[in-house]
Amino acid sequence: MPFAQQEVTPGTLVLLRHGQTVWSESGQYTGRTDITLTETGRQQAVAAGERLRAIFPRGFEPQDVFTSPLVRAQETAALAGFPTHQVLDELAEWDYGRAEGRTRVQISEALGSPWDVWREGPEGVPLQFSGERTEIMPDGSTVHVVNGEGELLEVAAARASRAIEAARPALMQGRDVLFVAHAHILRILTTQFLGEDPRSARHLRLDTAHLCRLGFYKGDTVIEEWNF
């Protein structure tokens, strides 16, 4: 995505994936289901905040910290030291539709052939997984899971581009911006920042509570650091 030339050195767009959840450990696709962090995830979030303060000692302005509307991202932001932040709906995770709460193995077995979210997308998941259900979590709590139509990759990419637009003014004024969100939407967002096909996001691994830095070099948008 092109950015106009500015005399001010642009800031850095920092990405932070939320900490561990039960489903991130089990491999269940977690899009819009609002689950919380595990104790390990909470510890990861605190540690991520310490890394951020070491790398960015001047910190971030409260208006330059944006989170997904989902609780696992907001909890991560608060534990990382950013209780005051802006909720940005465009940073919600990819809506996996019928894949929500399922594993890749389960979907592939139902199809009788390998399923890949980047290749077939949510629309390639069998109709038998449609509907709504209540799932019991390991701690005994329950979550409501909706298996709807899901979101086309191109729609998620357009949404991610709007999130970048929300950060653009601060970046162009030389301020650093922090996005706290989810693995797939942040990977997709990165492709849009770079002006690449959203399917190339499959090559960008992003682990729980890990950071990335996106920036500018000689007029180009670049990845400065990834998954650290």
Residue frames as qw, qx, qy, qz and C-alpha x, y, z in Angstrom:
[[0.000, 0.889, 0.457, 0.000, 0.00, 0.00, 0.00],
 [0.466, 0.433, -0.031, 0.771, 1.69, 3.26, -1.08],
 [0.351, -0.781, -0.324, 0.402, 2.34, 6.02, 1.40],
 [0.314, 0.911, 0.024, 0.265, 3.08, 9.61, 0.38],
 [0.613, 0.214, -0.316, 0.691, 6.56, 10.96, 0.93],
 [0.397, -0.894, -0.192, -0.086, 6.86, 12.92, 4.19],
 [0.224, 0.727, -0.454, 0.464, 9.63, 15.02, 5.70],
 [0.576, -0.504, 0.497, -0.408, 8.93, 13.44, 9.07],
 [0.197, 0.250, -0.947, -0.050, 10.35, 9.95, 9.49],
 [0.719, -0.273, -0.348, -0.536, 7.31, 7.65, 9.67],
 [0.532, -0.450, 0.589, -0.408, 6.66, 5.66, 12.79],
 [0.141, 0.167, -0.971, -0.092, 6.59, 1.88, 13.20],
 [0.770, -0.180, -0.152, -0.593, 3.46, -0.25, 13.07],
 [0.049, -0.317, 0.901, -0.291, 3.88, -2.84, 15.83],
 [0.755, -0.136, -0.426, -0.480, 1.80, -6.01, 15.84],
 [0.174, -0.292, 0.837, -0.429, 1.17, -8.13, 18.94],
 [0.592, -0.185, -0.699, -0.356, -0.72, -11.39, 18.79],
 [0.655, -0.551, 0.141, -0.497, -2.77, -12.23, 21.89],
 [0.203, -0.453, 0.841, -0.215, -1.51, -14.76, 24.41],
 [0.166, 0.012, -0.976, -0.138, -2.29, -18.45, 24.54],
 [0.683, -0.099, 0.135, -0.711, -5.88, -19.71, 24.72],
 [0.691, -0.064, 0.703, -0.155, -7.19, -23.23, 25.15],
 [0.780, 0.553, 0.276, -0.100, -8.08, -23.36, 21.46],
 [0.325, 0.833, -0.442, -0.068, -4.75, -21.99, 20.26],
 [0.308, -0.469, 0.824, -0.078, -3.20, -24.99, 22.02],
 [0.677, 0.167, 0.698, -0.162, -5.71, -27.52, 20.70],
 [0.191, -0.074, 0.679, 0.705, -5.55, -26.23, 17.13],
 [0.206, 0.668, 0.713, -0.049, -9.22, -25.27, 16.97],
 [0.217, 0.423, 0.274, 0.836, -9.93, -22.35, 14.67],
 [0.218, -0.638, -0.522, 0.522, -10.82, -19.39, 16.84],
 [0.193, 0.467, 0.331, 0.797, -12.37, -16.52, 14.97],
 [0.259, -0.529, -0.058, -0.806, -15.26, -14.71, 16.64],
 [0.737, -0.478, -0.478, 0.013, -15.76, -17.05, 19.61],
 [0.071, -0.817, 0.263, -0.509, -14.94, -14.89, 22.62],
 [0.884, -0.309, -0.293, 0.190, -12.66, -17.02, 24.78],
 [0.297, -0.925, 0.231, -0.044, -10.19, -15.80, 27.38],
 [0.363, 0.636, -0.659, 0.171, -6.48, -16.39, 27.90],
 [0.865, -0.246, -0.407, 0.156, -5.08, -19.34, 29.79],
 [0.548, -0.799, 0.082, 0.236, -2.82, -18.68, 32.76],
 [0.671, -0.084, 0.368, 0.639, 0.12, -19.27, 30.41],
 [0.306, 0.665, 0.403, 0.550, -1.40, -16.75, 28.02],
 [0.268, -0.952, -0.128, -0.073, -1.67, -14.16, 30.77],
 [0.646, -0.562, 0.251, 0.452, 1.98, -14.66, 31.68],
 [0.581, 0.265, 0.443, 0.630, 2.90, -14.37, 28.01],
 [0.100, 0.875, 0.319, 0.351, 1.03, -11.06, 27.77],
 [0.450, -0.873, 0.063, 0.175, 2.92, -9.61, 30.74],
 [0.674, -0.277, 0.401, 0.554, 6.23, -10.72, 29.23],
 [0.450, 0.560, 0.444, 0.536, 5.28, -9.19, 25.87],
 [0.116, -0.973, -0.158, -0.120, 4.67, -5.88, 27.62],
 [0.584, -0.673, 0.253, 0.377, 8.14, -6.02, 29.13],
 [0.622, 0.101, 0.483, 0.608, 9.66, -6.62, 25.69],
 [0.231, 0.808, 0.385, 0.382, 7.69, -3.72, 24.25],
 [0.300, -0.951, -0.004, 0.071, 8.90, -1.34, 26.95],
 [0.651, -0.425, 0.376, 0.505, 12.49, -2.41, 26.33],
 [0.507, 0.299, 0.532, 0.609, 12.20, -1.84, 22.57],
 [0.024, 0.686, 0.318, 0.654, 10.05, 1.30, 22.75],
 [0.383, -0.249, -0.554, 0.696, 11.09, 3.08, 25.95],
 [0.138, -0.013, 0.012, -0.990, 9.03, 6.14, 25.01],
 [0.336, 0.325, 0.800, -0.376, 5.97, 3.92, 24.86],
 [0.057, 0.393, 0.694, 0.601, 2.83, 4.54, 22.82],
 [0.285, -0.074, 0.135, -0.946, 0.25, 7.28, 23.08],
 [0.424, 0.202, 0.787, -0.401, -3.07, 5.85, 24.33],
 [0.610, 0.584, 0.112, -0.524, -4.76, 6.94, 21.09],
 [0.422, 0.591, -0.630, -0.276, -2.14, 4.95, 19.15],
 [0.147, -0.140, 0.969, -0.143, -2.91, 1.59, 20.78],
 [0.679, 0.089, -0.222, -0.694, -5.64, -0.36, 18.99],
 [0.290, -0.126, 0.937, -0.152, -7.13, -3.74, 19.89],
 [0.301, -0.219, -0.821, -0.432, -9.56, -6.22, 18.44],
 [0.552, -0.399, 0.033, -0.732, -13.00, -6.15, 20.06],
 [0.862, -0.153, -0.477, -0.084, -12.47, -9.72, 21.26],
 [0.616, -0.770, 0.105, -0.127, -11.64, -10.28, 24.92],
 [0.903, -0.154, 0.092, 0.390, -8.44, -12.30, 24.38],
 [0.501, 0.499, 0.042, 0.706, -6.86, -9.35, 22.58],
 [0.222, -0.818, 0.009, -0.530, -8.09, -6.74, 25.04],
 [0.824, -0.563, 0.041, 0.043, -6.92, -8.86, 27.98],
 [0.812, 0.107, 0.044, 0.572, -3.50, -9.17, 26.35],
 [0.229, 0.691, 0.022, 0.685, -3.28, -5.41, 25.84],
 [0.493, -0.797, 0.025, -0.348, -4.21, -4.68, 29.46],
 [0.887, -0.405, 0.089, 0.204, -1.75, -7.22, 30.88],
 [0.709, 0.299, 0.070, 0.634, 0.97, -5.91, 28.58],
 [0.330, -0.384, -0.215, 0.835, 0.52, -2.49, 30.21],
 [0.070, -0.074, -0.353, -0.930, -2.00, -0.84, 27.88],
 [0.111, 0.449, 0.818, -0.341, -5.32, -0.77, 29.76],
 [0.305, 0.724, 0.167, -0.595, -6.31, 2.35, 27.83],
 [0.261, -0.107, 0.743, 0.607, -6.69, 1.57, 24.15],
 [0.510, 0.317, -0.125, -0.790, -8.94, 2.06, 21.15],
 [0.616, 0.152, 0.771, -0.053, -11.15, -0.85, 20.10],
 [0.292, 0.460, -0.471, -0.694, -11.00, -1.26, 16.33],
 [0.839, 0.179, 0.379, -0.347, -13.58, -3.63, 14.87],
 [0.679, 0.634, -0.336, -0.154, -11.43, -4.11, 11.77],
 [0.094, 0.558, -0.803, 0.186, -8.88, -5.99, 13.91],
 [0.825, -0.120, 0.398, -0.383, -11.30, -8.80, 14.80],
 [0.388, -0.262, 0.845, 0.260, -10.05, -12.21, 13.76],
 [0.316, 0.110, -0.709, -0.621, -10.97, -13.75, 10.40],
 [0.728, 0.005, 0.337, -0.597, -14.51, -15.15, 10.61],
 [0.058, -0.275, 0.936, 0.213, -13.95, -18.86, 9.98],
 [0.674, 0.025, -0.281, -0.683, -17.65, -19.66, 9.63],
 [0.947, -0.120, -0.164, -0.249, -18.24, -23.41, 9.64],
 [0.692, 0.287, -0.525, 0.404, -14.58, -23.99, 10.60],
 [0.232, -0.647, 0.338, -0.642, -15.03, -22.15, 13.89],
 [0.663, -0.429, 0.479, -0.383, -14.08, -24.35, 16.83],
 [0.981, 0.176, 0.078, -0.012, -12.98, -27.19, 14.54],
 [0.470, -0.562, 0.531, 0.425, -9.51, -28.47, 13.75],
 [0.359, 0.551, -0.546, -0.520, -7.99, -28.83, 10.32],
 [0.021, -0.126, 0.990, 0.056, -7.95, -32.61, 10.82],
 [0.372, 0.391, 0.722, -0.432, -11.68, -32.74, 11.61],
 [0.474, 0.657, -0.008, -0.586, -12.55, -30.73, 8.51],
 [0.237, 0.488, -0.755, -0.368, -10.25, -32.75, 6.26],
 [0.177, 0.031, 0.978, -0.108, -11.72, -36.03, 7.54],
 [0.450, 0.531, 0.520, -0.496, -15.25, -34.80, 6.82],
 [0.437, 0.691, -0.258, -0.515, -14.25, -33.74, 3.31],
 [0.945, 0.108, 0.288, 0.109, -12.28, -36.89, 2.61],
 [0.662, 0.491, 0.006, 0.567, -9.39, -34.74, 1.37],
 [0.463, -0.247, -0.265, 0.809, -6.97, -32.20, 2.85],
 [0.014, 0.915, 0.359, 0.184, -8.56, -28.83, 3.64],
 [0.504, -0.068, -0.118, 0.853, -6.50, -25.65, 3.84],
 [0.004, -0.799, -0.425, 0.424, -7.91, -22.35, 5.10],
 [0.076, -0.597, 0.293, 0.743, -5.73, -20.34, 2.69],
 [0.045, -0.054, 0.808, 0.585, -6.70, -22.42, -0.34],
 [0.145, -0.468, -0.826, -0.278, -10.37, -23.34, 0.19],
 [0.160, -0.307, 0.151, -0.926, -11.27, -20.76, 2.83],
 [0.363, 0.065, 0.685, -0.629, -14.24, -21.02, 5.22],
 [0.681, 0.311, -0.082, -0.657, -16.53, -21.49, 2.23],
 [0.555, 0.316, -0.749, -0.178, -14.89, -24.86, 1.56],
 [0.169, -0.153, 0.852, -0.472, -15.95, -26.35, 4.91],
 [0.173, -0.290, -0.904, -0.264, -18.75, -28.98, 4.72],
 [0.392, -0.449, -0.185, -0.781, -22.29, -27.75, 5.33],
 [0.723, -0.378, -0.578, 0.009, -22.69, -30.38, 8.03],
 [0.483, -0.154, -0.424, 0.751, -20.67, -28.09, 10.33],
 [0.120, -0.476, -0.173, -0.854, -23.26, -25.29, 10.08],
 [0.557, -0.632, -0.514, -0.163, -25.29, -24.11, 13.05],
 [0.160, -0.700, 0.379, -0.584, -24.78, -22.99, 16.63],
 [0.815, -0.228, -0.524, 0.102, -23.69, -24.93, 19.65],
 [0.419, -0.831, 0.276, -0.241, -22.45, -24.61, 23.22],
 [0.761, 0.283, -0.514, 0.275, -18.99, -26.00, 23.94],
 [0.703, -0.711, -0.008, 0.028, -17.75, -26.86, 27.43],
 [0.316, 0.775, -0.475, 0.272, -14.25, -25.60, 28.12],
 [0.637, 0.098, -0.688, 0.332, -11.66, -27.51, 30.21],
 [0.048, 0.131, -0.556, 0.819, -12.36, -25.29, 33.24],
 [0.059, 0.452, 0.851, -0.262, -16.08, -26.11, 33.10],
 [0.223, 0.540, 0.096, -0.806, -17.17, -22.80, 31.58],
 [0.575, 0.472, 0.650, 0.155, -19.14, -22.70, 28.36],
 [0.014, -0.409, 0.284, 0.867, -18.84, -20.71, 25.15],
 [0.637, 0.588, 0.385, -0.315, -21.38, -20.10, 22.42],
 [0.330, -0.253, 0.658, 0.628, -20.03, -21.10, 19.00],
 [0.580, 0.641, 0.196, -0.464, -21.61, -19.84, 15.79],
 [0.455, -0.105, 0.721, 0.512, -20.83, -21.70, 12.56],
 [0.452, 0.728, 0.230, -0.461, -22.20, -19.37, 9.90],
 [0.741, 0.664, 0.066, 0.080, -21.12, -18.55, 6.37],
 [0.708, -0.315, 0.141, 0.617, -17.78, -17.08, 7.40],
 [0.087, 0.905, -0.098, -0.406, -15.74, -14.42, 5.67],
 [0.809, 0.531, 0.020, 0.251, -14.03, -14.52, 2.30],
 [0.689, -0.244, 0.008, 0.682, -10.29, -13.94, 2.48],
 [0.283, 0.423, 0.251, 0.824, -10.65, -10.92, 0.20],
 [0.350, -0.803, -0.288, -0.386, -13.22, -9.39, 2.56],
 [0.726, -0.597, -0.109, 0.325, -10.90, -9.92, 5.55],
 [0.595, 0.053, 0.140, 0.790, -8.07, -8.31, 3.56],
 [0.031, 0.658, 0.275, 0.700, -10.21, -5.25, 2.77],
 [0.569, -0.785, -0.221, -0.103, -11.06, -4.97, 6.45],
 [0.752, -0.349, -0.007, 0.559, -7.37, -5.20, 7.38],
 [0.398, 0.378, 0.202, 0.811, -6.62, -2.41, 4.91],
 [0.254, -0.809, -0.238, -0.474, -9.10, -0.19, 6.74],
 [0.726, -0.632, -0.114, 0.246, -7.24, -0.89, 9.99],
 [0.632, 0.010, 0.117, 0.766, -4.02, 0.30, 8.33],
 [0.089, 0.648, 0.270, 0.707, -5.82, 3.46, 7.24],
 [0.519, -0.815, -0.229, -0.119, -6.76, 4.08, 10.88],
 [0.732, -0.475, 0.048, 0.486, -3.06, 3.97, 11.80],
 [0.596, 0.497, 0.204, 0.597, -1.84, 6.02, 8.85],
 [0.033, -0.929, -0.029, -0.369, -2.20, 9.54, 10.35],
 [0.632, -0.738, 0.230, 0.056, -0.14, 8.71, 13.45],
 [0.847, -0.020, 0.300, 0.439, 2.49, 6.82, 11.44],
 [0.484, 0.646, 0.199, 0.556, 2.91, 9.71, 9.01],
 [0.208, -0.921, 0.091, -0.316, 3.38, 12.07, 11.95],
 [0.338, 0.549, -0.675, 0.359, 6.26, 9.91, 13.17],
 [0.569, -0.381, 0.506, -0.524, 4.41, 8.15, 15.99],
 [0.135, 0.127, -0.981, -0.059, 4.57, 4.41, 16.64],
 [0.712, -0.109, -0.057, -0.692, 1.28, 2.51, 16.58],
 [0.140, -0.177, 0.957, -0.180, 0.47, -0.76, 18.34],
 [0.727, -0.034, -0.343, -0.594, -2.11, -3.27, 17.08],
 [0.264, -0.200, 0.893, -0.306, -3.08, -6.07, 19.50],
 [0.755, 0.204, -0.118, -0.612, -5.07, -8.71, 17.68],
 [0.894, -0.023, 0.424, -0.144, -4.96, -12.23, 16.23],
 [0.544, -0.276, 0.644, 0.461, -2.67, -14.40, 14.14],
 [0.487, 0.415, 0.661, 0.393, -4.54, -14.63, 10.86],
 [0.172, 0.941, 0.290, 0.041, -5.86, -11.08, 10.65],
 [0.282, -0.845, 0.289, 0.350, -2.43, -9.66, 11.53],
 [0.539, -0.126, 0.673, 0.491, -0.79, -11.87, 8.90],
 [0.380, 0.667, 0.575, 0.284, -3.38, -10.77, 6.33],
 [0.063, -0.978, -0.090, 0.177, -2.92, -7.15, 7.41],
 [0.456, -0.573, 0.449, 0.512, 0.81, -7.45, 6.81],
 [0.504, 0.251, 0.657, 0.501, 0.26, -8.54, 3.22],
 [0.183, 0.875, 0.415, 0.171, -1.91, -5.47, 2.67],
 [0.309, -0.875, 0.134, 0.347, 0.69, -3.20, 4.26],
 [0.453, -0.361, 0.610, 0.541, 3.22, -4.62, 1.81],
 [0.503, 0.516, -0.227, -0.656, 0.85, -4.52, -1.17],
 [0.043, 0.232, -0.953, -0.191, 0.91, -8.31, -1.60],
 [0.613, -0.197, -0.606, -0.466, -1.70, -10.97, -2.31],
 [0.587, -0.515, 0.327, -0.532, -3.45, -11.85, 0.97],
 [0.990, -0.029, -0.119, -0.073, -2.79, -15.56, 0.35],
 [0.559, 0.489, -0.489, 0.458, 0.91, -14.91, 0.85],
 [0.446, -0.625, 0.348, -0.538, 0.03, -14.53, 4.55],
 [0.982, -0.133, -0.099, -0.087, 0.30, -18.32, 4.76],
 [0.748, 0.325, -0.323, 0.481, 4.08, -17.88, 4.76],
 [0.008, -0.586, 0.346, -0.732, 4.08, -15.59, 7.82],
 [0.614, -0.345, -0.686, 0.185, 4.08, -17.64, 11.01],
 [0.139, -0.565, 0.237, -0.778, 2.97, -15.69, 14.08],
 [0.487, -0.193, -0.809, 0.266, 3.05, -17.34, 17.51],
 [0.406, -0.801, -0.432, -0.084, 1.05, -16.39, 20.59],
 [0.409, -0.878, -0.030, 0.249, 2.17, -13.18, 22.33],
 [0.645, -0.062, 0.301, 0.700, 4.86, -12.59, 19.70],
 [0.062, 0.818, 0.061, -0.569, 5.67, -9.24, 18.11],
 [0.621, 0.390, 0.413, 0.540, 6.29, -7.88, 14.63],
 [0.099, -0.678, 0.000, 0.728, 7.51, -4.52, 13.37],
 [0.530, 0.591, 0.486, 0.365, 6.35, -3.05, 10.06],
 [0.209, -0.733, 0.006, 0.647, 7.94, 0.09, 8.75],
 [0.525, 0.847, 0.065, -0.057, 9.34, 2.05, 5.84],
 [0.604, -0.414, 0.407, 0.547, 12.63, 1.92, 3.98],
 [0.157, -0.231, 0.507, 0.816, 13.54, 4.18, 1.06],
 [0.449, 0.148, -0.204, -0.857, 9.91, 4.76, 0.25],
 [0.575, -0.053, -0.761, -0.296, 8.87, 1.11, 0.51],
 [0.728, -0.454, 0.210, -0.469, 6.79, -0.62, 3.14],
 [0.505, 0.370, -0.769, 0.134, 8.82, -3.38, 4.78],
 [0.849, -0.476, -0.228, -0.029, 8.91, -5.99, 7.52],
 [0.039, 0.796, -0.498, 0.341, 11.54, -4.81, 9.98],
 [0.077, -0.263, 0.914, -0.299, 11.25, -7.74, 12.43],
 [0.709, -0.102, -0.395, -0.575, 8.90, -10.71, 12.54],
 [0.886, -0.277, -0.338, -0.157, 7.62, -13.12, 15.18],
 [0.445, 0.316, -0.592, 0.594, 10.01, -12.22, 17.98]]
